Amino acid sequence: MTAIQAVAAALRGIPRGALSLIYPPTCSGCGAATADPGALCPSCWSGLRLIEEPVCQRYGTPFAVDLGLGPLLSPRAIAEPPVFGRCRAVSLYEGAARRLVHRLKYEDRLDLAKVMARMMAARGRLLIAEADCLVPVPLHRARLWRRRFNQAALLGRAIAADAALPFAPAALARVRATRSQVGLSRAARAENLSGAFRVPAAEAHRIRGRRVLLVDDVTTTGATGNAAARALLRGGAVSVDLLTFALVGDGIG
């Protein structure tokens, strides 16, 4: 037994309450002390701009006023219907939500995936209930090699496990490396992602005839969701919904 294994075995033998005295739980957003592991402190929780109804039924963007008219569509949803059926997100991409995404993606805080996935599962429970399988938005192999993990896959795997749904991380491939979307206009983002995704022939059976729930960390203009959904539908999926942790401003409303 190595020294690391010995320490791990010793820690497993310590009662949970005593272990928390050695390693007290901290806030997933800022690192401040919290009562429970994986929780957000009051400051970070209040810093989340949670997205609640009423929202655009296609893009998931919030409306400022509840008009009480039943299912609502934003002007963009009417003028530019998305390829995916519905999009839902937990929070606007600012404050604590931005910090969580950045810590997961750029600081290798892989433990945050489960925290964020729980919030996504609660927000997207209706989409999850109607889905047959979950597919994460893939990274191109070159970017995956540099980052070493795909944050969308971490989130999707946790959501699928909790919902007892099939998880198909290889059902969608990013076959073309694209430039960063940061700073691009909505039209440029769509052009940048044209033809970037494909359903591999060997994996098509996993999504053919199924209702797919596509998972990602952030939605900006919806260009990535549209390109990925288009590929999944061409590959045989009967419908594609999109669930993300954060939504950038009113980017797709």
TORPA-775287 format. One record per residue (C-alpha): z, y, x; residue in one letter. Coordinates in nm, 4 decimals. Each point is the difference from the previous one (the first is absolute). Example, Ala and Ser with C-alpha at 12.3 -4.5 7.8 and 13.67 -1.06 7.14 Angstrom:
BEGIN
{{0.7800 -0.4500 1.2300} 'A'} {{-0.0660 0.3440 0.1370} 'S'} 
***
This chain:
BEGIN
{{0.0000 0.0000 0.0000} 'M'} {{-0.0989 0.3389 0.1370} 'T'} {{0.2377 0.2957 0.0117} 'A'} {{-0.1857 0.1667 -0.2879} 'I'} {{0.0207 -0.3141 -0.2116} 'Q'} {{0.3695 -0.0317 0.0779} 'A'} {{0.0639 0.3578 -0.1125} 'V'} {{-0.2028 -0.0552 -0.3181} 'A'} {{0.1944 -0.3171 -0.0782} 'A'} {{0.3271 0.1809 0.0559} 'A'} {{-0.1007 0.2861 -0.2280} 'L'} {{-0.0987 -0.2441 -0.2764} 'R'} {{0.3521 -0.1382 0.0137} 'G'} {{0.1629 0.3383 -0.0544} 'I'} {{0.0829 0.0881 -0.3644} 'P'} {{-0.2309 0.2641 -0.1422} 'R'} {{0.2799 0.2506 -0.0480} 'G'} {{0.1127 -0.0333 0.3594} 'A'} {{-0.3599 0.0216 0.1235} 'L'} {{-0.0426 0.3316 -0.1796} 'S'} {{0.2882 0.1371 0.2055} 'L'} {{-0.1880 -0.0873 0.3192} 'I'} {{-0.3381 0.1190 -0.1275} 'Y'} {{0.0675 0.2395 -0.2910} 'P'} {{-0.2944 0.0402 -0.2404} 'P'} {{-0.2098 0.3111 0.0394} 'T'} {{-0.2450 0.1919 -0.2171} 'C'} {{-0.3558 -0.1308 0.0204} 'S'} {{-0.1318 0.3544 -0.0090} 'G'} {{0.2128 0.1929 0.2483} 'C'} {{0.2476 -0.2392 0.1625} 'G'} {{0.3122 0.1481 -0.1577} 'A'} {{0.2830 -0.2345 -0.1007} 'A'} {{-0.0350 -0.1670 -0.3413} 'T'} {{0.2064 -0.2431 -0.2041} 'A'} {{-0.2695 -0.2694 -0.0238} 'D'} {{-0.2644 -0.1301 0.2409} 'P'} {{-0.3511 0.1135 -0.0834} 'G'} {{0.1191 0.2842 -0.2222} 'A'} {{-0.0876 0.3679 0.0115} 'L'} {{0.2683 0.2628 0.0475} 'C'} {{0.0462 0.2538 -0.2830} 'P'} {{-0.1898 0.2639 0.1973} 'S'} {{-0.3064 -0.2167 0.0576} 'C'} {{0.0058 -0.1392 -0.3529} 'W'} {{0.0051 0.3507 -0.1448} 'S'} {{-0.2794 0.0872 0.2440} 'G'} {{-0.2354 -0.2509 -0.1588} 'L'} {{-0.2359 0.1608 -0.2495} 'R'} {{-0.0242 -0.3065 -0.2204} 'L'} {{-0.3084 -0.0271 -0.2181} 'I'} {{0.0904 -0.0585 -0.3623} 'E'} {{-0.1843 -0.0001 -0.3279} 'E'} {{-0.2073 0.1679 -0.1232} 'P'} {{-0.2673 -0.0794 0.2559} 'V'} {{-0.3763 -0.0330 -0.0024} 'C'} {{-0.0588 -0.3564 -0.1119} 'Q'} {{-0.2779 -0.0506 0.2575} 'R'} {{0.1066 0.1954 0.3096} 'Y'} {{0.3761 -0.0029 -0.0557} 'G'} {{0.0399 0.3708 0.0726} 'T'} {{0.2854 0.1676 -0.1894} 'P'} {{-0.0519 0.2547 -0.2752} 'F'} {{0.2189 0.3091 0.0058} 'A'} {{0.0591 -0.0154 -0.3762} 'V'} {{0.0362 -0.2919 -0.2393} 'D'} {{-0.2478 0.0776 -0.2757} 'L'} {{0.1113 -0.2995 -0.2031} 'G'} {{-0.3564 -0.1101 -0.0654} 'L'} {{0.0239 -0.3600 0.1186} 'G'} {{-0.2007 -0.1286 0.2984} 'P'} {{-0.1324 0.2973 0.1954} 'L'} {{-0.2869 0.0474 0.2424} 'L'} {{-0.0195 0.2765 0.2570} 'S'} {{-0.3129 0.2168 0.0168} 'P'} {{-0.1061 -0.1847 0.3152} 'R'} {{0.0423 -0.3397 -0.1641} 'A'} {{-0.2422 0.1119 -0.2703} 'I'} {{-0.2500 0.1586 0.2394} 'A'} {{0.0363 -0.2532 0.2858} 'E'} {{0.1402 -0.3325 -0.1281} 'P'} {{0.1339 -0.2065 0.2910} 'P'} {{-0.1348 -0.3420 0.0905} 'V'} {{0.3505 -0.1464 -0.0318} 'F'} {{0.1505 -0.0242 -0.3461} 'G'} {{0.3409 0.1638 0.0446} 'R'} {{0.1985 0.1459 0.2874} 'C'} {{0.3775 0.0364 0.0110} 'R'} {{0.2244 0.1371 0.2759} 'A'} {{0.3741 0.0400 0.0472} 'V'} {{0.0188 0.3538 0.1337} 'S'} {{-0.1989 0.2979 0.1155} 'L'} {{-0.0655 -0.0110 0.3729} 'Y'} {{0.2529 0.2515 0.1247} 'E'} {{0.3609 0.0202 0.1137} 'G'} {{0.1773 -0.3349 0.0033} 'A'} {{-0.3135 -0.1903 -0.1080} 'A'} {{-0.1964 0.1338 0.2963} 'R'} {{0.2849 -0.0910 0.2365} 'R'} {{0.0164 -0.3566 -0.1329} 'L'} {{-0.3747 -0.0503 0.0390} 'V'} {{-0.0008 0.1455 0.3508} 'H'} {{0.2989 -0.2060 0.1130} 'R'} {{-0.1646 -0.3172 -0.1273} 'L'} {{-0.3450 0.0741 0.1389} 'K'} {{0.0662 0.1830 0.3259} 'Y'} {{0.3581 -0.0887 0.0996} 'E'} {{-0.0281 -0.3773 -0.0562} 'D'} {{0.2735 0.0015 -0.2643} 'R'} {{-0.1331 -0.3155 -0.1622} 'L'} {{0.3286 -0.0475 -0.1843} 'D'} {{-0.0928 0.2953 -0.2204} 'L'} {{-0.2805 -0.2018 -0.1596} 'A'} {{0.2452 -0.1878 -0.2218} 'K'} {{0.1742 0.3212 -0.1062} 'V'} {{-0.3281 0.1688 -0.0880} 'M'} {{-0.1389 -0.3153 -0.1635} 'A'} {{0.2973 -0.0161 -0.2379} 'R'} {{-0.0721 0.3545 -0.1175} 'M'} {{-0.3701 -0.0773 -0.0335} 'M'} {{0.0757 -0.3127 -0.2043} 'A'} {{0.2121 0.2037 -0.2400} 'A'} {{-0.2643 0.2717 -0.0363} 'R'} {{-0.2886 -0.2433 -0.0339} 'G'} {{0.1670 -0.2655 -0.2142} 'R'} {{-0.2673 0.0218 -0.2713} 'L'} {{-0.2824 -0.0358 0.2512} 'L'} {{0.1790 -0.2900 0.1671} 'I'} {{0.0567 -0.1732 -0.3344} 'A'} {{-0.3752 0.0049 -0.0682} 'E'} {{-0.1128 -0.0976 0.3516} 'A'} {{-0.1121 -0.3451 0.1126} 'D'} {{0.0317 0.0698 0.3730} 'C'} {{0.0807 0.2734 0.2520} 'L'} {{-0.2346 0.1164 0.2761} 'V'} {{0.0984 0.2579 0.2647} 'P'} {{-0.2409 0.2661 0.1226} 'V'} {{-0.0990 -0.1404 0.3420} 'P'} {{-0.0193 0.1710 0.3369} 'L'} {{-0.2995 -0.0423 0.2284} 'H'} {{0.0795 -0.2544 0.2699} 'R'} {{-0.0076 0.2663 0.2734} 'A'} {{0.2601 0.2121 -0.1774} 'R'} {{0.2062 -0.3059 -0.0878} 'L'} {{0.0026 -0.0964 0.3687} 'W'} {{0.1294 0.3456 0.0966} 'R'} {{0.2631 0.0201 -0.2742} 'R'} {{0.0885 -0.3721 0.0048} 'R'} {{0.0655 -0.0133 -0.3748} 'F'} {{-0.1499 0.1144 -0.3297} 'N'} {{0.2534 0.1957 -0.2029} 'Q'} {{-0.1897 -0.0692 -0.3240} 'A'} {{0.0262 -0.3736 0.0664} 'A'} {{0.3753 0.0258 0.0609} 'L'} {{0.0451 0.1827 -0.3312} 'L'} {{-0.2312 -0.2338 -0.1907} 'G'} {{0.1632 -0.3146 0.1353} 'R'} {{0.3470 0.1192 -0.1074} 'A'} {{-0.1206 0.0986 -0.3481} 'I'} {{-0.1882 -0.3279 -0.0483} 'A'} {{0.2982 -0.2078 0.1114} 'A'} {{0.2331 0.1766 -0.2408} 'D'} {{-0.2484 -0.0352 -0.2888} 'A'} {{-0.0942 -0.3597 0.0906} 'A'} {{-0.3691 0.0959 0.0111} 'L'} {{-0.2661 -0.1311 0.2388} 'P'} {{-0.0432 0.2226 0.3047} 'F'} {{-0.3487 0.0106 0.1538} 'A'} {{0.0083 0.2105 0.3188} 'P'} {{-0.3356 -0.1339 0.1240} 'A'} {{-0.1887 0.0408 -0.3293} 'A'} {{-0.1197 0.3454 0.1035} 'L'} {{-0.1204 0.0882 0.3485} 'A'} {{-0.0666 0.3365 0.1619} 'R'} {{-0.3320 -0.0740 0.1635} 'V'} {{-0.0821 0.3466 0.1291} 'R'} {{0.2215 0.2213 0.2131} 'A'} {{0.0266 0.3461 -0.1550} 'T'} {{0.1162 0.3317 0.1375} 'R'} {{0.3378 0.1337 -0.1084} 'S'} {{0.0018 0.1364 -0.3537} 'Q'} {{0.2344 0.2844 0.0960} 'V'} {{-0.1661 0.3360 -0.0532} 'G'} {{-0.3030 -0.1370 -0.1835} 'L'} {{-0.1089 0.1314 -0.3380} 'S'} {{-0.0027 -0.2263 -0.3038} 'R'} {{-0.3751 -0.0531 0.0320} 'A'} {{0.0232 -0.0605 0.3757} 'A'} {{0.2771 -0.2548 -0.0511} 'R'} {{-0.2145 -0.1943 -0.2456} 'A'} {{-0.2989 0.0082 0.2360} 'E'} {{0.2176 -0.1040 0.2938} 'N'} {{0.1130 -0.3138 -0.1868} 'L'} {{-0.3369 -0.0987 -0.1431} 'S'} {{-0.0597 -0.3663 0.0794} 'G'} {{0.3262 -0.0299 0.1939} 'A'} {{0.1397 -0.2908 -0.2041} 'F'} {{-0.1281 -0.3458 -0.0849} 'R'} {{0.1327 -0.3181 -0.1589} 'V'} {{-0.0585 -0.2830 0.2516} 'P'} {{-0.1935 -0.2870 -0.1555} 'A'} {{0.2704 -0.2477 0.1011} 'A'} {{0.2640 0.2061 -0.1805} 'E'} {{-0.1908 0.0911 -0.3170} 'A'} {{0.1582 -0.2841 -0.1989} 'H'} {{0.3370 0.1725 0.0300} 'R'} {{-0.1089 0.2999 -0.2083} 'I'} {{-0.2964 -0.1287 -0.2026} 'R'} {{0.0698 0.0326 -0.3722} 'G'} {{0.3435 0.1498 0.0682} 'R'} {{0.1725 0.3283 -0.0747} 'R'} {{0.0805 0.1425 0.3415} 'V'} {{0.2800 0.2401 0.0849} 'L'} {{-0.0991 0.1929 0.3136} 'L'} {{0.2932 0.1250 0.2099} 'V'} {{0.0168 0.2881 0.2504} 'D'} {{0.2624 0.2375 0.1360} 'D'} {{-0.1566 0.3375 -0.0888} 'V'} {{-0.2786 0.1242 -0.2239} 'T'} {{-0.1624 0.3326 0.0870} 'T'} {{-0.3314 0.0530 -0.1789} 'T'} {{-0.0459 -0.3531 -0.1272} 'G'} {{-0.2988 -0.0610 0.2307} 'A'} {{0.1599 -0.3003 0.1693} 'T'} {{0.1037 -0.1506 -0.3337} 'G'} {{-0.3493 0.0521 -0.1392} 'N'} {{-0.1744 -0.1565 0.2997} 'A'} {{0.2364 -0.2978 0.0078} 'A'} {{-0.0176 -0.0502 -0.3782} 'A'} {{-0.3798 0.0120 0.0081} 'R'} {{-0.0083 -0.2772 0.2595} 'A'} {{0.2475 -0.2132 -0.1963} 'L'} {{-0.1978 0.0386 -0.3221} 'L'} {{-0.3222 -0.0913 0.1802} 'R'} {{0.1854 -0.3006 0.1386} 'G'} {{0.0799 -0.1274 -0.3486} 'G'} {{0.3269 0.1641 -0.1084} 'A'} {{0.0046 0.0808 -0.3713} 'V'} {{0.2132 0.3124 0.0448} 'S'} {{0.1819 0.1914 0.2734} 'V'} {{0.3083 0.2188 -0.0347} 'D'} {{0.1603 0.1948 0.2843} 'L'} {{0.3701 0.0282 0.0867} 'L'} {{0.1212 0.2239 0.2824} 'T'} {{0.3294 0.1391 0.1187} 'F'} {{-0.1030 0.3643 0.0168} 'A'} {{-0.2627 0.2340 -0.1380} 'L'} {{-0.1120 0.3038 0.1971} 'V'} {{0.0639 0.3063 -0.2144} 'G'} {{-0.2435 0.0253 -0.2847} 'D'} {{-0.2657 -0.1495 0.2247} 'G'} {{-0.1558 -0.2285 -0.2594} 'I'} {{0.0952 0.1785 -0.3178} 'G'} 
***
